[in-house]
Amino acid sequence: MASRTVRARLDDASERALSVLMREGRNESEAVRTALTEAAQRRARRSALAAEVARLAADPHDTAERRAVAADMDALAPDWPA
């Protein structure tokens, strides 16, 4: 993919974040590319996790298993003092 130039106005928080990445020895371009890549990876992981949670929540076998484990744990837990 051909590289392209992107311009952005940084607020104070973005300026501080850029400084953190640049203190690690990156120039501005490298720091911005790193930040974008890491942010995209985090979002992809969160989306995958959310999809997995939705899949398990919709799985009747998994739901029954969770309920059975919760019932077992409730049976083992001591009663709270009144």
PyMOL commands that set and color helices and strands:
alter all, ss='L'
color gray80, all
select helices_A, chain A and resi 12-23+28-57+60-76
alter helices_A, ss='H'
color red, helices_A
deselect
rebuild
show_as cartoon
